[in-house]
Amino acid sequence: MSISAAMEEAYAAARPDQVIVQTLEMDHPAFAQPVRIVTNVAEDMTLTVPGAGDVLFQACGVSITLPGDTEDGPTQARVRVDNVSGILRGYLKDAVQAGEPIKVTFRAYILGEMQPGEVIDGMELASVSLTATAAEGALKFRELELQAFPLATYDQQYYPALQG
């Protein structure tokens, strides 16, 4: 997660001439290319993505709750995408059939600036509920503490000295 000084100032000052747009980029091995959507605007926009250049983001009704921290502990990020039948339904079906999680990157831009002011990457879409008009799901970070360590599997085929 990174946030620029300009974005920190924009969040703190809330000047009416500074419009902040939020974007989501969803990527999956089953997708031909990442799905990019933008909120807070009426029309599709071309924005700069580091490492990918200028790319088109589709305007869409999106509600994003970013991960946070309260006195009760960390709060989970959530996303709701409206008009899902026109944008995401096919992608979500492909992802479910593939069995791999959808990787999500959140970026916030100050209109008129070329680079994103805030980036949260490494999230995965989980627990998705899908209706005819909207998709809603939790965004979570990969839980490294639940991964096998070491990654090698020790068995008698590769390590004959092991006793069964």
MOJOJO-V792584 format. One record per helix or strand of 3 or more residues. SS is the DSSP state (A for helix, B for strand). FROM is the first residue (numbers start at 1). LEN is the number of residues. If there is no record, write none. Layout:
BEGIN
[[SS;FROM;LEN] [SS;FROM;LEN]]
END
This chain:
BEGIN
[[A;5;9] [B;20;8] [B;35;5] [B;45;5] [B;53;7] [B;62;4] [B;68;3] [B;73;3] [B;77;6] [A;84;4] [A;89;10] [B;102;9] [B;118;13] [B;134;8] [A;144;3]]
END
